[in-house]
Amino acid sequence: MTKSPSFVHYPATIMPDPSRTIARPSVPGYPDGYGPAGRSRVDVIVARILALDEGDLDIELADIAASLDARHDAVDALLAAME
C-alpha cells in the first residue's frame, strides 16, 4: 500500500504580483509556421541589436533602464554587474 502525500491547507492565497517580477521567461523560438525560415528567434534579435548604431543603443538602454527603474531598485547596479 502506498502512503498518500500529506497536505496542510491554509486560509491564505498567494496571488500574482507584477511588482515581484524581475523578468518573464521567454521561449527562444517562433511558434510553428511563424518567423523567417532557417533563422532562430535569437538570431533575429541579435541581428537587430547588432544593426543599431551606438546612439540608438544608448537610447534603447536608457528606455530599458527607465522601464525597470519604475518597478525595481538599483537597476543600474544590476546591469553593471552583468557586464
N, C-alpha and C positions, 0 to 999 in steps of 0.2 A: 504494500500500500504506500502510495506517495503522499508525503506530507504537503498540504496546501500552504501557500505563502500566507504570512500574517500581514495584515494591513491595519493601520490605525487611521481613522478618519477624523479630521479636524474641521471646525467650522470655518476656517479661513480659506479664502480663494485667492490665488495669485493671478492677476490679470496682466496682459501685455502692457508694457510701459515703454514708449519710444525713448524716454529720457535715459533708459538703461542700455540702449542700443548704441554700440560704437560703430559697427559695420554689419551690413547684412551679407549673408553668404551669397555667392554668385557661382552658378554652374558655368564653367568655361566652355560653352559650346552653344551652337544655334539649335533650335528645335528642328526636327526633320522637315526638309523642304524649304528652309529659310537660310539666308546667308549666302555668300559667294562660294562657288564650287572650289574645292581644293584648298580653302583657307580657313583656319580656325578663327573663332571669335577673338582669341587672344592675339593672333597675328594681325587682325584688322585693327584692334585697339592700339597695339604697339605701333603699327604703321601710322595711325592718325597722330599719336603723340610725337613720334619722330619727325613728322612733317611740320610741326609747329616751330616757328622761329622763337628766339629767346624772349622777345617781348610778349608773344602770345602765351608762352609757358609761364611767365611771371603773372600774367593776368589770370590764367587758369588756376595756378597755385593759390593766388590771393582769394579767388572765388571759393575754392575748396576749403581753405583755412577759415574763411568767414562763415561758411555753412556749418563747419564743425564747431567753431567757437560759440555759435549760438546755443549749442547743446552740451559742450564739454569744456572742462578746464584744461589749461596748459597744452593746447593743441600744438603750438609752435615747438615746445619741448618734445612732444611725442614725435612729430615729424622729423625734427633734428636728430632724434635718437635712431631713426630708421635709415639715416644716410650712411 
